[in-house]
Amino acid sequence: METQNWGGTMTSWVCRMAAIAAAVLFAGAANAQQFTMKLSSPTVNDAPHEWMKQFKAGVEQRSGGRIKVEIYPASQLGQIPATVDGVALGTIEFAIPAVGFLIGLEPRFQVFDAAGMFDNVGQSQKVLADPDVRARLASFGEAKGVELLVVGNNGPLMVASHKAIRTAADFKGQKIRVPGAAPLHIQPFKKLGALPVAIPLGEVLPALQNKTIDASISSFNVLTGFKYYDVTKTATYLPGSFLFVAGIVNRNFMKQIGPDLATIVREEARKAEVVFSTVGVADVEKTREIWVKNGGEAITLPTAEAAAYLKDVTSVIPPVMAANPQMKTDYDTITATAKKYQ
């Protein structure tokens, strides 16, 4: 009669069950793993800051706490160049600076700094939501390991200056901080006879205060948010010009969190974009009121001077675009789409 090895069979069964249980526990632990997503912004109390807050609420709620979102406005994680490098390297998951500071990663980002493309904040956000434009933007930064999550119009560009700028000729000879060092930041103001310099936002106010620079270009809500009215009382609207911000995320982070969580991140980023056409639009008037209330003057160039300004600054666009055929196609697509939403 054959003898059954019940002890060995039982031992084998117990081992198999233990292995299965361990695999289940491991899968459960992986599924429950918490990821931290640090968001960096150089500004505070503006549309990008509000975007981060809405994004955080949506992601944490939908992920069931699997993604913890931490918000660091006002350059708490470092100046813009350091945070941009941090996202590319993966030491910071997300940053949302002015597009001019992303050109080192992707030269095509400077297309948003071309003057005269848009009429107002609301129109520009409709253009950015257009499927053809979004499909084109999806490839920005891909080669440098970042993914574009959001692009937003952070309001009209202003030049805050010690000497009031009331005509196109008033730019001449002034040392002006511009939000980036790319040709479309530098060349327009050289054309106006100014001396443009690129300085990270966190260093601008001290430079303006000690008169290392004569003027600074940024959005109006930056001027009020950082109380530039304590240093100078004059700010001039730059015709047809807006400050765009772009939120980039590290691509390896998006792979690490897995497809389900990555979908949540992308969808919540898109949902939160509404703040640029709601909070952002409201900020245009709100910031003007704050500036004036604190003794500032908000200057609009007369029609003839605005036309002279645009003639000079847009004259540099064709040669810049000709040097980058891909960016020229981006520019042509965006400007054609903008006409649909006028």
C-alpha positions as CSV (number, residue, x, y, z in Angstrom):
1,M,0.0,0.0,0.0
2,E,1.2,3.5,-0.9
3,T,2.0,5.7,2.0
4,Q,0.8,9.4,1.8
5,N,3.2,12.1,3.0
6,W,0.6,14.2,4.7
7,G,3.2,16.2,6.7
8,G,5.0,17.3,3.5
9,T,1.7,18.1,1.7
10,M,0.5,20.2,4.6
11,T,3.8,22.1,4.8
12,S,3.7,22.8,1.0
13,W,0.1,24.0,1.3
14,V,1.0,26.3,4.2
15,C,3.9,27.8,2.3
16,R,1.7,28.4,-0.8
17,M,-0.9,30.2,1.3
18,A,1.8,32.3,3.0
19,A,3.2,33.3,-0.3
20,I,-0.2,34.2,-1.6
21,A,-1.0,36.2,1.5
22,A,2.3,38.1,1.3
23,A,1.7,38.9,-2.4
24,V,-1.8,40.3,-1.5
25,L,-0.4,42.3,1.3
26,F,2.4,43.7,-0.9
27,A,-0.1,44.6,-3.6
28,G,-2.3,46.3,-1.0
29,A,0.6,48.2,0.4
30,A,1.7,49.4,-3.0
31,N,-1.9,50.4,-3.8
32,A,-2.1,52.4,-0.5
33,Q,1.4,53.9,-0.9
34,Q,1.3,57.7,-0.3
35,F,3.2,60.0,-2.6
36,T,4.1,63.6,-1.8
37,M,3.8,66.2,-4.5
38,K,5.5,69.5,-3.7
39,L,4.1,72.5,-5.6
40,S,6.4,75.6,-6.0
41,S,5.3,79.1,-7.1
42,P,7.3,82.3,-7.0
43,T,4.1,84.3,-6.4
44,V,1.4,84.4,-3.7
45,N,-2.3,85.3,-3.4
46,D,-2.9,85.3,-7.1
47,A,-4.4,83.0,-9.7
48,P,-1.5,80.4,-9.8
49,H,-1.7,80.2,-6.0
50,E,-5.5,79.7,-6.1
51,W,-4.9,77.1,-8.9
52,M,-2.6,75.2,-6.5
53,K,-5.1,75.2,-3.7
54,Q,-7.9,73.9,-5.9
55,F,-5.6,71.3,-7.5
56,K,-4.6,70.1,-4.0
57,A,-8.2,69.7,-2.8
58,G,-9.2,67.8,-5.9
59,V,-6.2,65.5,-6.1
60,E,-6.2,64.6,-2.4
61,Q,-9.9,63.9,-2.4
62,R,-10.0,61.8,-5.5
63,S,-6.8,59.9,-4.6
64,G,-8.2,59.0,-1.2
65,G,-5.1,60.5,0.4
66,R,-2.6,58.4,-1.7
67,I,-1.2,61.7,-3.0
68,K,-0.3,64.3,-0.4
69,V,0.0,67.8,-2.0
70,E,2.2,70.4,-0.3
71,I,2.0,74.0,-1.5
72,Y,5.0,76.4,-1.3
73,P,4.2,79.8,-2.7
74,A,6.5,82.9,-2.7
75,S,9.7,81.0,-3.6
76,Q,9.8,79.1,-0.4
77,L,11.6,76.2,-2.2
78,G,14.1,78.5,-3.8
79,Q,14.3,81.0,-6.6
80,I,12.8,80.2,-10.0
81,P,15.8,78.8,-11.8
82,A,16.5,76.4,-8.9
83,T,12.9,75.2,-8.8
84,V,12.8,74.6,-12.5
85,D,16.0,72.6,-12.3
86,G,14.5,70.8,-9.4
87,V,11.5,69.6,-11.4
88,A,13.7,68.5,-14.3
89,L,15.9,66.5,-11.8
90,G,13.0,65.2,-9.7
91,T,13.8,66.9,-6.4
92,I,10.6,68.9,-6.7
93,E,7.5,67.5,-8.3
94,F,6.0,70.7,-9.7
95,A,6.7,74.3,-10.3
96,I,4.6,77.1,-12.0
97,P,6.9,80.0,-13.0
98,A,6.5,82.6,-15.7
99,V,7.0,80.8,-19.1
100,G,10.2,82.9,-19.7
101,F,12.0,80.8,-17.1
102,L,11.2,77.5,-18.8
103,I,12.9,78.4,-22.1
104,G,16.1,76.7,-21.1
105,L,14.1,73.4,-21.0
106,E,12.0,74.2,-24.1
107,P,12.6,77.2,-26.3
108,R,9.1,77.0,-27.6
109,F,7.7,78.3,-24.3
110,Q,8.7,81.8,-25.4
111,V,5.9,81.9,-27.9
112,F,3.6,83.1,-25.1
113,D,5.7,86.2,-24.7
114,A,5.0,87.5,-28.2
115,A,3.1,90.7,-27.8
116,G,-0.2,91.3,-29.7
117,M,-1.5,87.7,-29.7
118,F,-4.4,88.2,-27.3
119,D,-6.9,90.9,-26.4
120,N,-7.7,89.9,-22.8
121,V,-7.3,87.2,-20.1
122,G,-10.7,85.5,-20.9
123,Q,-9.9,85.2,-24.6
124,S,-6.5,83.7,-24.0
125,Q,-7.9,81.0,-21.7
126,K,-10.3,80.0,-24.4
127,V,-7.4,79.7,-26.8
128,L,-5.4,77.6,-24.3
129,A,-8.4,75.3,-23.9
130,D,-8.8,74.7,-27.6
131,P,-8.1,71.1,-28.5
132,D,-5.7,71.9,-31.4
133,V,-3.6,74.2,-29.1
134,R,-3.6,71.7,-26.2
135,A,-2.4,68.9,-28.5
136,R,0.5,71.2,-29.6
137,L,1.4,72.1,-26.0
138,A,1.4,68.5,-24.9
139,S,4.9,67.9,-26.3
140,F,6.5,71.0,-24.6
141,G,9.4,69.9,-22.4
142,E,9.2,66.2,-23.2
143,A,12.8,65.9,-24.1
144,K,13.9,67.4,-20.7
145,G,11.8,65.1,-18.5
146,V,9.0,67.4,-17.7
147,E,5.3,67.4,-18.6
148,L,3.2,70.5,-19.1
149,L,0.2,70.3,-16.7
150,V,-1.2,73.8,-17.0
151,V,-0.7,77.1,-18.8
152,G,-2.5,80.2,-17.5
153,N,-2.7,83.9,-18.1
154,N,-1.7,85.7,-14.9
155,G,-2.9,89.1,-16.0
156,P,-1.7,92.1,-18.0
157,L,2.0,92.9,-18.1
158,M,2.9,96.1,-16.3
159,V,6.1,98.0,-16.0
160,A,6.6,99.5,-12.5
161,S,9.1,102.3,-12.8
162,H,10.7,105.1,-10.7
163,K,10.2,107.4,-13.7
164,A,6.7,107.3,-15.1
165,I,6.3,105.7,-18.5
166,R,3.6,107.6,-20.4
167,T,5.0,107.3,-24.0
168,A,6.9,104.7,-26.0
169,A,9.9,107.0,-26.0
170,D,10.0,106.9,-22.1
171,F,11.5,103.4,-22.2
172,K,14.7,104.7,-23.7
173,G,17.7,104.4,-21.5
174,Q,15.9,102.7,-18.6
175,K,17.4,99.5,-17.1
176,I,14.3,97.3,-17.0
177,R,13.9,93.8,-15.5
178,V,12.2,91.4,-17.9
179,P,10.7,88.0,-17.0
180,G,13.2,85.9,-18.9
181,A,16.4,86.1,-21.1
182,A,15.0,84.8,-24.4
183,P,14.9,86.9,-27.5
184,L,11.2,87.7,-27.2
185,H,12.0,89.1,-23.7
186,I,15.1,91.1,-24.6
187,Q,14.7,92.2,-28.2
188,P,11.4,94.2,-27.9
189,F,12.8,96.4,-25.2
190,K,16.1,96.9,-27.0
191,K,14.0,98.0,-29.9
192,L,12.4,100.6,-27.6
193,G,15.9,101.8,-26.5
194,A,15.7,100.2,-23.0
195,L,18.4,98.1,-21.3
196,P,16.6,94.8,-20.4
197,V,18.0,92.4,-17.8
198,A,16.6,89.0,-16.6
199,I,16.3,88.7,-12.8
200,P,14.4,86.1,-10.8
201,L,11.3,87.5,-9.2
202,G,12.5,87.0,-5.7
203,E,15.5,89.4,-6.4
204,V,13.5,92.1,-8.2
205,L,12.0,94.2,-5.3
206,P,15.4,94.7,-3.6
207,A,17.0,95.7,-6.9
208,L,14.2,98.2,-7.6
209,Q,14.4,99.5,-4.0
210,N,18.2,100.2,-4.2
211,K,17.8,101.4,-7.8
212,T,20.1,98.7,-9.3
213,I,17.3,98.7,-11.9
214,D,15.0,101.5,-13.0
215,A,11.9,99.5,-13.7
216,S,10.5,96.0,-13.6
217,I,8.0,94.1,-15.8
218,S,5.6,91.6,-14.3
219,S,1.8,91.1,-13.9
220,F,-0.1,93.6,-11.9
221,N,-1.1,91.1,-9.2
222,V,2.6,90.5,-8.6
223,L,3.1,94.2,-8.0
224,T,0.3,94.4,-5.5
225,G,1.0,91.0,-3.9
226,F,4.6,92.0,-3.1
227,K,3.7,95.6,-2.3
228,Y,5.8,97.3,-4.9
229,Y,3.8,100.4,-4.2
230,D,6.0,100.9,-1.1
231,V,9.0,101.4,-3.6
232,T,7.4,103.1,-6.6
233,K,4.0,104.6,-7.3
234,T,3.8,104.4,-11.1
235,A,2.9,101.3,-13.2
236,T,2.1,101.3,-16.9
237,Y,0.0,98.7,-18.8
238,L,2.0,97.2,-21.7
239,P,-0.4,97.1,-24.7
240,G,-1.3,93.6,-25.9
241,S,1.0,91.9,-23.4
242,F,0.3,89.4,-20.7
243,L,2.3,87.3,-18.2
244,F,1.8,83.6,-18.8
245,V,2.7,81.0,-16.3
246,A,3.3,77.3,-17.0
247,G,3.0,74.4,-14.5
248,I,5.4,71.6,-15.2
249,V,5.6,68.2,-13.4
250,N,8.4,65.7,-13.4
251,R,7.7,62.9,-15.9
252,N,9.3,60.2,-13.7
253,F,7.0,61.2,-10.8
254,M,4.0,60.7,-13.1
255,K,5.3,57.2,-14.0
256,Q,6.0,56.4,-10.4
257,I,2.5,57.1,-9.2
258,G,1.0,54.8,-11.8
259,P,-1.6,55.5,-14.6
260,D,-4.6,55.8,-12.3
261,L,-3.2,58.5,-10.1
262,A,-1.5,60.2,-13.1
263,T,-4.9,60.5,-14.7
264,I,-6.3,62.1,-11.5
265,V,-3.4,64.6,-11.5
266,R,-4.0,65.6,-15.2
267,E,-7.7,65.8,-14.8
268,E,-7.6,67.9,-11.6
269,A,-5.0,70.2,-13.2
270,R,-7.4,70.8,-16.1
271,K,-10.4,71.4,-13.8
272,A,-8.5,73.9,-11.7
273,E,-7.7,76.0,-14.8
274,V,-11.0,77.7,-14.4
275,V,-9.4,80.0,-11.8
276,F,-7.5,81.9,-14.6
277,S,-10.8,82.9,-16.2
278,T,-12.6,83.6,-12.9
279,V,-10.2,84.6,-10.1
280,G,-7.7,85.8,-12.7
281,V,-10.1,88.0,-14.6
282,A,-11.5,89.4,-11.3
283,D,-7.9,90.1,-10.2
284,V,-7.3,92.5,-13.2
285,E,-9.7,95.1,-11.6
286,K,-9.0,94.1,-8.0
287,T,-5.2,94.7,-8.3
288,R,-5.7,98.0,-10.0
289,E,-7.9,99.1,-7.1
290,I,-5.3,97.9,-4.5
291,W,-2.5,99.8,-6.4
292,V,-4.5,103.0,-6.5
293,K,-5.7,102.7,-2.9
294,N,-2.0,102.6,-1.8
295,G,-1.2,105.8,-3.6
296,G,-0.2,104.3,-7.0
297,E,-1.0,105.4,-10.5
298,A,-2.0,102.9,-13.1
299,I,-1.1,104.4,-16.5
300,T,-2.7,103.5,-19.8
301,L,-0.7,104.6,-22.9
302,P,-2.7,106.9,-25.2
303,T,-4.0,105.2,-28.4
304,A,-1.2,106.7,-30.6
305,E,1.5,105.7,-28.1
306,A,0.1,102.2,-27.6
307,A,0.2,101.8,-31.4
308,A,3.8,103.0,-31.5
309,Y,4.8,100.6,-28.7
310,L,3.2,97.6,-30.5
311,K,4.7,98.6,-33.8
312,D,8.2,98.4,-32.2
313,V,7.8,95.3,-30.1
314,T,6.1,93.2,-32.7
315,S,8.6,94.1,-35.4
316,V,11.1,91.7,-33.7
317,I,8.7,88.7,-33.8
318,P,9.2,87.5,-37.4
319,P,13.0,87.2,-37.2
320,V,12.8,85.4,-33.8
321,M,10.2,83.0,-35.2
322,A,12.2,82.4,-38.4
323,A,15.1,81.0,-36.3
324,N,12.8,78.3,-34.9
325,P,10.4,76.8,-37.4
326,Q,8.6,74.7,-34.8
327,M,8.0,77.7,-32.7
328,K,6.8,79.6,-35.7
329,T,4.2,76.9,-36.3
330,D,3.2,77.2,-32.6
331,Y,2.8,80.9,-33.0
332,D,0.8,80.7,-36.2
333,T,-1.5,78.1,-34.7
334,I,-2.1,80.2,-31.5
335,T,-2.7,83.5,-33.3
336,A,-5.1,81.8,-35.8
337,T,-7.0,80.2,-32.9
338,A,-7.1,83.6,-31.1
339,K,-9.0,85.1,-34.0
340,K,-11.7,82.5,-33.5
341,Y,-12.3,83.7,-30.0
342,Q,-12.3,87.5,-30.5
